[in-house]
Amino acid sequence: PRQPAKTLWYDRPRYVYLEFCVEDSRDVKVVIEEQRLVFSCKNADGVEFYNEIDLYARVNSKDSREKRSDRSITCFMRKWKEKVAWPHITKENIKPAWLSMDFDNWRDWEGDEEVERAMMEEYAEV
């Protein structure tokens, strides 16, 4: 049986970030489409995780990436319309139990573009 991974998200002027919290992930598959994201993987115990999200707005799938670490898989998706805030990540205004806002990374945008550019460069090096 598969289950959804605990997922955190936050919004930035040019990107939307999703972090799937799965430790020791393997067989990671991330499909980023213009209006949808599909994530799946297994953990060390063989538990299968699967999340499918119809996105609030369009993203540029060609300029979107994911990065795997020991503790999670982070996806950063380039917004089609930059500098437009996303009030929620899902197309429907619903909040699944497995989805939460990442308040540690959430902040007001003013002067944030330099921080965002530095984060993207850091991810690109991985």
Secondary structure, DSSP 8 states (H G I E B T S, - for coil): -EE--EEEEEE-SSEEEEEEE-TT-EEEEEEE-SSEEEEEEE-TT--EEEEEEEBSS-EEEEEEEEEE-SS-EEEEEEESSTT---S-SBSSS---TTEEE-TTT----TT-HHHHHHHHHHHHH-
